[in-house]
Amino acid sequence: MTNVIEPRILHLEEDVEMPNHPSFPVLIYAGVFAQDEAGMDRAFEERFAQNGWRGIWRNGIFGYHHFHPDAHEALGVARGSAEVQLGGESGERLRIEVGDLLVLPAGTGHKRLSASADFLVVGAYPKGQENYTILRSKVPRDVVAQVPRPRTDPFYGNDGPLLRLW
């Protein structure tokens, strides 16, 4: 396996409409794949599947604040770049680009603010959480706190930073 990239850790406070997770931070892995790697969409899909993450899809990120109360989510940037906001209206603005990976704990608000024309994300969920709900208004934080921790890191598997940081 390649060298493990340590993620940036982002703790988000509760927002007016987004619960955000009370204990698990957002994990921001910069450049897990080289920017010039061809077929990055397939590479993310294969890596997620290999590590037991399911419900894999390709698309963008919605242009409105939303969250999943019943699932953690991995978002791998396969093409382009975007500015996103995490945590709701009072949350963090972040630029993500090809090769980056975000791991959002259940309850994390996220929204696309702007994106390049070719922006493409590959998303996935831990096994058993692939039938997720999309909400735009708050649920109690204890609801999202009950979502089980993933058994593996979506990119690094059994030895990934997620298992130590969550």
DAMOGI-V637961 format. One record per pair of residues at least 24 apart in sequence whose ideal C-beta (glycine too) atoms are under 8 Angstrom apart, sorted by the first residue. I is the first residue (numbers start at 1). GAP is how many residues later the second one is. D is the distance in whole Angstrom. If there is no record, write none. Layout:
# DAMOGI-V637961
i;gap;d
I;GAP;D
I;GAP;D
This chain:
# DAMOGI-V637961
i;gap;d
1;155;7
1;156;8
1;158;8
4;152;6
4;155;7
4;156;7
4;157;7
5;24;5
5;25;7
5;26;7
5;27;6
6;155;6
7;94;8
7;96;7
7;154;6
7;158;7
9;156;6
10;76;7
10;82;6
12;74;6
12;75;4
12;79;6
12;80;7
12;96;7
12;97;8
13;74;7
13;77;7
14;127;6
15;72;6
15;73;3
15;74;6
15;75;5
15;76;6
15;94;6
15;123;8
16;72;7
16;73;7
16;74;7
16;122;8
17;48;6
17;71;6
17;72;7
17;92;7
17;119;7
17;120;6
17;121;5
18;47;6
18;49;5
18;69;6
18;70;4
18;73;7
18;89;7
18;90;7
18;91;3
18;120;7
19;48;7
19;50;7
19;88;4
19;119;5
19;120;6
19;121;7
19;122;5
19;124;7
19;125;5
20;47;8
20;67;5
20;68;7
20;71;8
20;87;5
20;88;6
20;89;6
20;121;8
20;124;8
21;84;4
21;85;6
21;86;5
21;87;6
21;120;8
21;123;6
21;124;7
22;119;5
22;120;8
22;122;7
22;123;5
23;122;7
24;48;8
24;81;4
24;82;8
24;125;7
24;141;8
24;142;5
25;80;7
25;140;7
25;141;8
26;60;6
26;76;7
26;77;7
26;78;6
26;79;7
26;82;6
27;74;8
27;75;7
27;76;4
27;134;7
27;135;6
27;138;6
28;66;7
28;68;8
28;72;7
28;73;8
28;74;6
29;71;7
29;72;4
29;73;8
29;74;7
29;126;6
30;69;8
30;70;6
31;68;5
31;69;6
32;44;8
32;67;6
32;68;7
32;69;5
32;123;5
33;43;8
33;65;8
33;66;4
34;65;6
35;62;7
35;63;5
35;64;5
37;62;7
40;36;8
40;38;4
40;39;7
40;58;7
40;59;7
41;37;4
41;38;7
41;79;6
41;81;6
43;35;8
44;32;4
44;34;6
44;57;8
44;78;4
44;80;8
45;77;6
45;79;8
47;29;8
47;107;7
47;108;6
48;26;6
48;28;7
48;74;7
48;76;4
48;106;5
48;107;8
49;75;8
50;107;7
51;101;5
51;102;7
51;103;6
51;104;7
51;105;7
51;106;4
51;109;8
52;74;7
52;75;5
52;98;8
52;99;6
52;100;5
52;105;8
53;71;4
53;72;6
53;73;6
53;74;7
53;97;8
53;99;7
53;101;5
54;70;7
54;71;6
54;72;7
54;73;5
54;74;8
54;75;8
54;76;4
55;68;8
55;69;6
55;70;5
55;74;8
55;75;3
55;76;7
55;77;7
56;66;7
56;67;7
56;68;5
57;65;7
57;66;5
57;67;8
58;62;6
58;63;7
58;64;5
58;65;8
59;61;8
59;62;6
59;64;7
60;52;6
60;55;6
60;59;6
60;60;7
60;61;6
61;49;6
61;50;7
61;51;4
61;54;8
61;60;6
62;48;8
62;49;7
62;50;6
63;48;7
63;49;5
63;50;8
64;47;6
64;72;7
65;24;7
65;44;5
65;45;7
65;46;5
65;71;6
66;43;7
66;44;7
66;45;7
66;68;5
66;69;7
66;70;5
67;39;8
67;40;5
67;41;6
67;42;5
67;43;7
67;67;8
67;68;6
67;69;8
67;77;8
68;36;8
68;38;6
68;39;7
68;40;8
68;64;5
68;65;6
68;66;6
68;67;7
69;37;6
69;38;6
69;64;6
69;66;6
69;70;5
69;74;6
69;75;5
69;78;8
70;36;6
70;59;7
70;62;6
70;63;5
70;77;6
71;35;6
71;54;5
71;55;7
71;58;4
71;59;7
71;61;4
71;62;8
71;76;7
72;31;7
72;32;7
72;33;5
72;34;5
72;53;7
72;54;6
72;57;6
72;75;7
72;78;6
73;30;7
73;31;5
73;35;8
73;50;6
73;51;7
73;52;6
73;59;8
74;27;7
74;28;7
74;29;5
74;30;8
74;49;7
74;50;5
74;51;7
74;80;4
74;81;8
75;26;7
75;27;4
75;28;8
75;29;7
75;46;5
75;47;8
75;48;5
76;24;8
76;25;5
76;45;7
76;46;5
76;47;8
76;48;8
76;79;8
77;24;7
77;42;8
77;43;8
77;44;6
78;42;5
78;43;7
78;44;5
79;39;5
79;40;6
79;41;4
80;35;6
80;36;4
80;37;7
80;38;4
80;39;4
80;40;6
81;34;7
81;35;5
81;38;7
82;30;6
82;31;7
82;32;7
82;33;4
82;34;7
82;37;5
83;29;8
83;30;4
83;31;5
83;32;8
84;26;6
84;27;6
84;28;6
84;29;6
85;24;8
85;25;7
85;26;5
85;28;6
86;24;5
101;53;7
101;54;6
103;50;8
103;51;6
103;59;6
105;39;7
105;42;8
105;61;7
106;38;4
106;41;4
107;32;8
107;34;7
107;36;8
107;37;3
107;38;8
107;40;8
124;30;6
126;24;4
126;25;7
126;26;8
126;28;8
127;24;7
